[in-house]
Amino acid sequence: MNPRSQARLQWLLFLKLLLVSLFLHFHTSYGDVGTAALYSPPYLHTACYGSDASQFPSSNLFAAAGDRIWDNGAVCGRRYLVRCITSTSTPDTCNQNQTILIKIVDYMGRPPFAHSTYNTTMILSNTAFGTIANSSTASSYINIEFEQDVVLAFDL
């Protein structure tokens, strides 16, 4: 390959990498849209890990899964990027530009969860809910965008 062709090939490769990085940088939509409710203590005994307190990440950013993502328990331990999204009917519900990484530790399709939470995608811990939802909101339900985290994280 002559030097001119090699330089042109390197330039094209650079442009492709630049376009891919721009696409990833400006990617604004997560994988799915759903709803989240507030998950209040007590947090033990969970469907995923029983009474093992070490299941909870040190950040206290965790959740119980709804039927939509439960997948017969395969969701236990999965981590999701979650952010609150506003709607026209509830414009002040969210803390803008807050995305959290949560760990699924429980299933909300069993007691003590209220029947009203069964249709939500996940129930967020107090810490997780308070991080992405505006503290002045009267609602204990929010709209969320979420995506499974593909990066291996050892502890949050």
MDAnalysis code that builds the backbone (N, CA, C; Angstrom):
import MDAnalysis as mda
import numpy as np

u = mda.Universe.empty(468, n_residues=156, atom_resindex=np.repeat(np.arange(156), 3), trajectory=True)
u.add_TopologyAttr("name", ["N", "CA", "C"] * 156)
u.add_TopologyAttr("resid", np.arange(1, 157))
u.add_TopologyAttr("resname", ["MET", "ASN", "PRO", "ARG", "SER", "GLN", "ALA", "ARG", "LEU", "GLN", "TRP", "LEU", "LEU", "PHE", "LEU", "LYS", "LEU", "LEU", "LEU", "VAL", "SER", "LEU", "PHE", "LEU", "HIS", "PHE", "HIS", "THR", "SER", "TYR", "GLY", "ASP", "VAL", "GLY", "THR", "ALA", "ALA", "LEU", "TYR", "SER", "PRO", "PRO", "TYR", "LEU", "HIS", "THR", "ALA", "CYS", "TYR", "GLY", "SER", "ASP", "ALA", "SER", "GLN", "PHE", "PRO", "SER", "SER", "ASN", "LEU", "PHE", "ALA", "ALA", "ALA", "GLY", "ASP", "ARG", "ILE", "TRP", "ASP", "ASN", "GLY", "ALA", "VAL", "CYS", "GLY", "ARG", "ARG", "TYR", "LEU", "VAL", "ARG", "CYS", "ILE", "THR", "SER", "THR", "SER", "THR", "PRO", "ASP", "THR", "CYS", "ASN", "GLN", "ASN", "GLN", "THR", "ILE", "LEU", "ILE", "LYS", "ILE", "VAL", "ASP", "TYR", "MET", "GLY", "ARG", "PRO", "PRO", "PHE", "ALA", "HIS", "SER", "THR", "TYR", "ASN", "THR", "THR", "MET", "ILE", "LEU", "SER", "ASN", "THR", "ALA", "PHE", "GLY", "THR", "ILE", "ALA", "ASN", "SER", "SER", "THR", "ALA", "SER", "SER", "TYR", "ILE", "ASN", "ILE", "GLU", "PHE", "GLU", "GLN", "ASP", "VAL", "VAL", "LEU", "ALA", "PHE", "ASP", "LEU"])
u.atoms.positions = np.array([
    [0.852, -1.165, 0.000],
    [0.000, 0.000, 0.000],
    [0.905, 1.237, 0.000],
    [0.593, 2.174, -0.879],
    [1.445, 3.367, -0.945],
    [1.110, 4.316, 0.207],
    [2.017, 5.230, 0.548],
    [1.831, 6.126, 1.704],
    [0.573, 6.983, 1.595],
    [0.218, 7.397, 0.399],
    [-0.977, 8.233, 0.214],
    [-2.251, 7.447, 0.550],
    [-2.326, 6.202, 0.104],
    [-3.486, 5.353, 0.396],
    [-3.574, 5.045, 1.887],
    [-2.427, 4.825, 2.491],
    [-2.395, 4.542, 3.919],
    [-2.864, 5.757, 4.726],
    [-2.429, 6.947, 4.340],
    [-2.870, 8.169, 5.028],
    [-4.378, 8.364, 4.866],
    [-4.890, 8.089, 3.682],
    [-6.341, 8.229, 3.431],
    [-7.132, 7.227, 4.276],
    [-6.639, 6.008, 4.368],
    [-7.285, 4.979, 5.178],
    [-7.295, 5.375, 6.655],
    [-6.191, 5.916, 7.145],
    [-6.127, 6.376, 8.533],
    [-7.113, 7.520, 8.768],
    [-7.230, 8.425, 7.812],
    [-8.165, 9.540, 7.929],
    [-9.614, 9.031, 7.989],
    [-9.967, 8.084, 7.148],
    [-11.313, 7.512, 7.159],
    [-11.602, 6.792, 8.477],
    [-10.635, 6.079, 8.993],
    [-10.796, 5.403, 10.273],
    [-11.010, 6.422, 11.388],
    [-10.237, 7.513, 11.352],
    [-10.402, 8.579, 12.333],
    [-11.818, 9.166, 12.262],
    [-12.315, 9.433, 11.068],
    [-13.662, 9.991, 10.907],
    [-14.733, 9.037, 11.436],
    [-14.580, 7.753, 11.163],
    [-15.539, 6.771, 11.665],
    [-15.542, 6.748, 13.194],
    [-14.370, 6.742, 13.794],
    [-14.278, 6.747, 15.251],
    [-14.861, 8.027, 15.836],
    [-14.623, 9.144, 15.178],
    [-15.184, 10.412, 15.632],
    [-16.703, 10.385, 15.585],
    [-17.270, 9.886, 14.503],
    [-18.732, 9.808, 14.386],
    [-19.332, 8.879, 15.435],
    [-18.704, 7.750, 15.680],
    [-19.197, 6.821, 16.706],
    [-19.134, 7.458, 18.085],
    [-18.025, 8.124, 18.392],
    [-17.914, 8.751, 19.713],
    [-18.914, 9.885, 19.868],
    [-19.163, 10.659, 18.811],
    [-20.188, 11.714, 18.880],
    [-21.570, 11.120, 19.103],
    [-21.864, 10.029, 18.412],
    [-23.157, 9.374, 18.586],
    [-23.323, 8.903, 20.029],
    [-22.309, 8.284, 20.582],
    [-22.400, 7.799, 21.951],
    [-22.476, 8.944, 22.946],
    [-21.780, 10.022, 22.673],
    [-21.778, 11.173, 23.575],
    [-23.135, 11.867, 23.605],
    [-23.804, 11.962, 22.481],
    [-25.071, 12.677, 22.410],
    [-26.278, 11.759, 22.494],
    [-26.067, 10.534, 22.820],
    [-27.151, 9.567, 22.988],
    [-27.976, 9.988, 24.196],
    [-29.235, 10.366, 23.996],
    [-30.042, 10.910, 25.083],
    [-31.123, 9.963, 25.573],
    [-31.364, 8.898, 24.895],
    [-32.442, 8.012, 25.280],
    [-31.887, 6.732, 25.893],
    [-32.513, 6.298, 26.969],
    [-32.134, 5.034, 27.573],
    [-32.925, 3.911, 26.920],
    [-32.730, 2.707, 27.388],
    [-33.312, 1.541, 26.756],
    [-34.812, 1.427, 26.857],
    [-35.408, 1.872, 27.950],
    [-36.830, 1.632, 28.138],
    [-37.419, 2.699, 29.053],
    [-38.728, 2.807, 29.014],
    [-39.454, 3.769, 29.844],
    [-40.398, 2.998, 30.749],
    [-40.529, 3.447, 31.992],
    [-41.426, 2.790, 32.931],
    [-41.776, 3.721, 34.072],
    [-42.234, 3.131, 35.164],
    [-42.566, 3.904, 36.356],
    [-41.845, 3.312, 37.553],
    [-41.617, 4.165, 38.529],
    [-40.969, 3.720, 39.768],
    [-41.762, 4.263, 40.948],
    [-41.757, 3.500, 42.015],
    [-42.402, 3.904, 43.263],
    [-41.346, 3.950, 44.358],
    [-41.747, 4.433, 45.510],
    [-40.848, 4.559, 46.656],
    [-40.845, 3.269, 47.472],
    [-39.661, 2.749, 47.749],
    [-39.441, 1.494, 48.489],
    [-38.907, 1.880, 49.860],
    [-39.751, 1.769, 50.873],
    [-39.371, 2.170, 52.228],
    [-38.979, 0.964, 53.068],
    [-38.170, 1.177, 54.113],
    [-37.770, 0.081, 54.999],
    [-38.985, -0.549, 55.667],
    [-38.870, -1.768, 56.152],
    [-37.656, -2.586, 56.248],
    [-37.311, -3.220, 54.899],
    [-36.037, -3.369, 54.628],
    [-35.580, -3.900, 53.349],
    [-35.281, -5.402, 53.405],
    [-35.081, -5.962, 54.584],
    [-34.808, -7.397, 54.698],
    [-36.092, -8.118, 55.041],
    [-36.244, -9.111, 54.592],
    [-35.885, -10.302, 53.887],
    [-36.216, -10.077, 52.411],
    [-35.253, -10.252, 51.511],
    [-35.505, -10.003, 50.098],
    [-35.656, -11.305, 49.326],
    [-36.330, -11.209, 48.202],
    [-36.536, -12.376, 47.348],
    [-35.241, -12.835, 46.692],
    [-34.295, -11.930, 46.527],
    [-33.045, -12.284, 45.852],
    [-31.998, -12.882, 46.779],
    [-31.845, -12.305, 47.965],
    [-30.723, -12.689, 48.821],
    [-31.122, -13.023, 50.254],
    [-32.393, -13.139, 50.534],
    [-32.819, -13.480, 51.880],
    [-32.491, -12.404, 52.890],
    [-31.873, -12.806, 53.993],
    [-31.564, -11.872, 55.081],
    [-30.110, -11.395, 55.083],
    [-29.403, -11.609, 53.981],
    [-27.997, -11.211, 53.889],
    [-27.888, -9.699, 53.684],
    [-27.468, -8.978, 54.713],
    [-27.378, -7.515, 54.643],
    [-26.282, -7.042, 53.691],
    [-25.345, -7.911, 53.344],
    [-24.260, -7.499, 52.441],
    [-24.740, -7.342, 50.996],
    [-25.998, -7.716, 50.718],
    [-26.548, -7.583, 49.374],
    [-26.735, -6.126, 48.960],
    [-26.856, -5.237, 49.931],
    [-27.136, -3.838, 49.631],
    [-25.856, -3.098, 49.291],
    [-25.860, -2.357, 48.187],
    [-24.668, -1.580, 47.840],
    [-24.416, -0.482, 48.876],
    [-23.180, -0.119, 49.066],
    [-22.832, 0.881, 50.077],
    [-23.458, 2.243, 49.789],
    [-23.805, 2.492, 48.534],
    [-24.443, 3.760, 48.156],
    [-25.926, 3.814, 48.546],
    [-26.498, 2.670, 48.912],
    [-27.935, 2.533, 49.193],
    [-28.801, 2.820, 47.979],
    [-28.240, 2.667, 46.794],
    [-28.990, 2.821, 45.553],
    [-29.391, 1.431, 45.071],
    [-30.579, 1.004, 45.457],
    [-31.065, -0.323, 45.086],
    [-32.562, -0.271, 44.852],
    [-33.112, -1.387, 44.349],
    [-34.533, -1.411, 44.001],
    [-35.075, -2.827, 44.052],
    [-36.403, -2.885, 44.082],
    [-37.132, -4.144, 43.913],
    [-37.696, -4.135, 42.497],
    [-37.633, -5.269, 41.837],
    [-38.092, -5.377, 40.456],
    [-39.584, -5.653, 40.384],
    [-40.225, -5.087, 39.385],
    [-41.616, -5.391, 39.085],
    [-41.695, -6.570, 38.131],
    [-42.903, -7.029, 37.868],
    [-43.093, -8.179, 36.982],
    [-42.495, -7.958, 35.593],
    [-42.525, -6.728, 35.136],
    [-42.038, -6.407, 33.796],
    [-40.567, -6.766, 33.596],
    [-39.742, -6.635, 34.636],
    [-38.311, -6.937, 34.495],
    [-37.855, -8.110, 35.370],
    [-38.739, -8.699, 36.145],
    [-38.376, -9.740, 37.105],
    [-37.695, -10.940, 36.451],
    [-38.206, -11.428, 35.357],
    [-37.596, -12.515, 34.590],
    [-37.291, -13.743, 35.453],
    [-38.276, -14.162, 36.252],
    [-38.152, -15.350, 37.109],
    [-36.938, -15.299, 38.030],
    [-36.576, -14.094, 38.469],
    [-35.466, -13.940, 39.394],
    [-34.116, -13.730, 38.738],
    [-34.045, -13.855, 37.419],
    [-32.762, -13.661, 36.727],
    [-32.261, -12.223, 36.863],
    [-33.146, -11.297, 37.209],
    [-32.789, -9.884, 37.357],
    [-32.017, -9.610, 38.650],
    [-32.045, -10.527, 39.599],
    [-31.354, -10.314, 40.876],
    [-29.883, -10.002, 40.649],
    [-29.444, -8.895, 41.235],
    [-28.057, -8.476, 41.109],
    [-27.761, -7.616, 39.897],
    [-28.687, -7.554, 38.943],
    [-28.450, -6.695, 37.780],
    [-28.431, -5.238, 38.206],
    [-27.697, -4.459, 37.457],
    [-27.588, -3.030, 37.729],
    [-28.189, -2.268, 36.564],
    [-28.921, -1.219, 36.912],
    [-29.593, -0.406, 35.904],
    [-29.239, 1.067, 36.092],
    [-29.047, 1.747, 34.968],
    [-28.956, 3.196, 34.964],
    [-30.385, 3.709, 34.925],
    [-30.740, 4.582, 35.849],
    [-32.113, 5.053, 35.971],
    [-32.119, 6.568, 36.102],
    [-33.050, 7.202, 35.401],
    [-33.253, 8.636, 35.590],
    [-34.731, 8.940, 35.527],
    [-35.126, 9.954, 36.242],
    [-36.508, 10.416, 36.286],
    [-36.779, 11.252, 35.037],
    [-37.955, 11.064, 34.464],
    [-38.348, 11.885, 33.318],
    [-39.641, 12.622, 33.654],
    [-39.709, 13.854, 33.234],
    [-40.888, 14.667, 33.535],
    [-41.936, 14.496, 32.457],
    [-43.162, 14.753, 32.850],
    [-44.265, 14.767, 31.897],
    [-44.941, 16.126, 32.008],
    [-45.782, 16.443, 31.063],
    [-46.457, 17.739, 31.091],
    [-47.406, 17.853, 32.275],
    [-47.920, 16.730, 32.742],
    [-48.840, 16.775, 33.885],
    [-48.106, 16.897, 35.221],
    [-46.831, 16.511, 35.256],
    [-46.030, 16.606, 36.488],
    [-44.660, 17.191, 36.165],
    [-44.589, 18.488, 35.835],
    [-43.329, 19.065, 35.365],
    [-42.237, 19.213, 36.424],
    [-42.592, 19.258, 37.700],
    [-41.583, 19.484, 38.752],
    [-41.250, 18.233, 39.548],
    [-41.489, 17.082, 38.980],
    [-41.291, 15.826, 39.692],
    [-39.831, 15.427, 39.828],
    [-38.999, 15.785, 38.866],
    [-37.643, 15.243, 38.782],
    [-36.549, 16.238, 39.148],
    [-35.455, 15.684, 39.666],
    [-34.199, 16.424, 39.777],
    [-33.527, 16.264, 38.421],
    [-33.417, 17.335, 37.692],
    [-32.875, 17.278, 36.335],
    [-31.414, 16.838, 36.329],
    [-31.050, 16.140, 35.282],
    [-29.675, 15.694, 35.034],
    [-29.124, 14.778, 36.123],
    [-29.986, 14.005, 36.763],
    [-29.553, 13.029, 37.770],
    [-29.793, 11.623, 37.227],
    [-28.729, 10.889, 37.011],
    [-28.823, 9.490, 36.609],
    [-28.120, 8.676, 37.680],
    [-28.762, 7.596, 38.121],
    [-28.185, 6.765, 39.169],
    [-27.984, 5.342, 38.657],
    [-27.105, 4.633, 39.321],
    [-26.865, 3.227, 39.027],
    [-27.389, 2.436, 40.217],
    [-28.451, 1.663, 39.995],
    [-29.069, 0.897, 41.093],
    [-28.825, -0.601, 40.886],
    [-28.990, -1.346, 41.972],
    [-28.863, -2.805, 41.957],
    [-30.212, -3.397, 42.354],
    [-30.670, -4.407, 41.622],
    [-31.927, -5.089, 41.958],
    [-31.651, -6.114, 43.055],
    [-32.377, -5.983, 44.181],
    [-32.179, -6.890, 45.315],
    [-33.456, -7.600, 45.750],
    [-34.597, -7.240, 45.166],
    [-35.858, -7.798, 45.654],
    [-36.879, -7.855, 44.524],
    [-37.999, -8.494, 44.820],
    [-39.127, -8.627, 43.887],
    [-40.344, -8.020, 44.548],
    [-41.033, -7.135, 43.841],
    [-42.174, -6.465, 44.463],
    [-43.494, -7.183, 44.251],
    [-43.471, -8.337, 43.659],
    [-44.694, -9.088, 43.437],
    [-45.071, -9.973, 44.611],
    [-44.672, -9.582, 45.809],
    [-44.979, -10.351, 47.018],
    [-45.106, -9.378, 48.183],
    [-45.712, -9.808, 49.296],
    [-45.795, -8.920, 50.467],
    [-44.384, -8.534, 50.906],
    [-44.167, -7.369, 51.442],
    [-45.109, -6.387, 51.974],
    [-45.509, -5.297, 50.990],
    [-45.242, -5.464, 49.698],
    [-45.542, -4.410, 48.746],
    [-47.043, -4.286, 48.524],
    [-47.484, -3.046, 48.453],
    [-48.909, -2.770, 48.249],
    [-49.320, -3.162, 46.831],
    [-50.566, -3.555, 46.693],
    [-51.072, -3.943, 45.378],
    [-50.966, -2.803, 44.370],
    [-50.975, -1.580, 44.836],
    [-50.902, -0.430, 43.929],
    [-49.542, -0.307, 43.246],
    [-48.521, -0.978, 43.762],
    [-47.197, -0.908, 43.147],
    [-46.962, -2.011, 42.124],
    [-47.869, -2.945, 41.969],
    [-47.644, -4.078, 41.078],
    [-47.440, -3.675, 39.620],
    [-48.000, -2.580, 39.184],
    [-47.851, -2.177, 37.793],
    [-46.632, -1.302, 37.538],
    [-45.841, -1.022, 38.561],
    [-44.640, -0.223, 38.349],
    [-43.497, -1.116, 37.893],
    [-42.527, -0.507, 37.251],
    [-41.382, -1.247, 36.736],
    [-40.447, -1.648, 37.863],
    [-40.222, -0.710, 38.790],
    [-39.352, -0.990, 39.932],
    [-39.717, -0.075, 41.090],
    [-39.345, -0.505, 42.278],
    [-39.538, 0.314, 43.472],
    [-38.147, 0.673, 43.967],
    [-37.863, 1.974, 44.029],
    [-36.535, 2.466, 44.389],
    [-36.411, 2.677, 45.886],
    [-35.235, 2.394, 46.434],
    [-34.957, 2.669, 47.843],
    [-35.152, 4.157, 48.119],
    [-35.291, 4.509, 49.390],
    [-35.446, 5.926, 49.760],
    [-34.328, 6.779, 49.172],
    [-33.100, 6.301, 49.282],
    [-31.951, 7.055, 48.783],
    [-32.017, 7.220, 47.268],
    [-32.315, 6.141, 46.559],
    [-32.391, 6.196, 45.099],
    [-33.519, 7.123, 44.646],
    [-34.691, 6.958, 45.225],
    [-35.845, 7.784, 44.855],
    [-35.549, 9.258, 45.138],
    [-34.984, 9.541, 46.309],
    [-34.691, 10.909, 46.689],
    [-33.610, 11.567, 45.847],
    [-32.753, 10.764, 45.226],
    [-31.692, 11.309, 44.387],
    [-32.225, 11.802, 43.047],
    [-33.178, 11.079, 42.469],
    [-33.661, 11.470, 41.138],
    [-34.998, 12.198, 41.152],
    [-35.775, 12.066, 42.240],
    [-37.076, 12.744, 42.315],
    [-36.951, 14.010, 43.151],
    [-37.642, 15.036, 42.763],
    [-37.645, 16.297, 43.492],
    [-38.256, 16.067, 44.868],
    [-37.569, 16.505, 45.915],
    [-38.040, 16.263, 47.286],
    [-39.350, 16.984, 47.590],
    [-39.697, 17.992, 46.809],
    [-40.949, 18.707, 47.049],
    [-42.141, 18.059, 46.349],
    [-41.897, 17.004, 45.596],
    [-43.010, 16.343, 44.920],
    [-43.864, 15.581, 45.934],
    [-45.155, 15.647, 45.747],
    [-46.072, 14.953, 46.646],
    [-46.291, 13.508, 46.210],
    [-45.855, 13.184, 45.020],
    [-46.095, 11.858, 44.467],
    [-45.050, 10.857, 44.942],
    [-45.484, 9.636, 45.152],
    [-44.538, 8.566, 45.465],
    [-44.318, 7.688, 44.230],
    [-44.736, 8.181, 43.066],
    [-44.530, 7.509, 41.787],
    [-43.897, 8.490, 40.815],
    [-42.952, 8.001, 40.017],
    [-42.320, 8.844, 39.004],
    [-42.191, 8.053, 37.711],
    [-42.059, 8.759, 36.610],
    [-41.761, 8.141, 35.321],
    [-40.248, 8.052, 35.207],
    [-39.769, 6.942, 34.671],
    [-38.321, 6.740, 34.575],
    [-37.925, 6.250, 33.195],
    [-36.663, 6.498, 32.856],
    [-35.984, 5.829, 31.761],
    [-34.939, 4.951, 32.426],
    [-34.772, 3.732, 31.922],
    [-33.801, 2.827, 32.536],
    [-33.156, 1.959, 31.479],
    [-31.938, 1.542, 31.781],
    [-31.180, 0.701, 30.877],
    [-30.259, -0.182, 31.704],
    [-30.193, -1.446, 31.359],
    [-29.295, -2.335, 32.098],
    [-27.859, -1.886, 31.880],
    [-27.099, -1.825, 32.970],
    [-25.696, -1.433, 32.915],
    [-24.888, -2.615, 32.429],
    [-24.075, -2.400, 31.422],
    [-23.263, -3.490, 30.885],
    [-21.842, -3.478, 31.430],
    [-21.495, -2.447, 32.169],
    [-20.172, -2.362, 32.781],
    [-20.179, -3.166, 34.063],
    [-19.178, -3.957, 34.272],
    [-19.101, -4.725, 35.506],
    [-18.718, -3.800, 36.639],
    [-19.563, -3.759, 37.668],
    [-19.279, -2.926, 38.841],
    [-19.243, -3.861, 40.041],
    [-18.273, -3.683, 40.912],
    [-18.128, -4.573, 42.048],
    [-18.976, -4.132, 43.217],
    [-19.094, -2.848, 43.450],
    [-19.941, -2.355, 44.517],
    [-20.261, -0.897, 44.212],
    [-21.465, -0.533, 44.532],
    [-21.886, 0.841, 44.257],
    [-21.598, 1.714, 45.437],
])
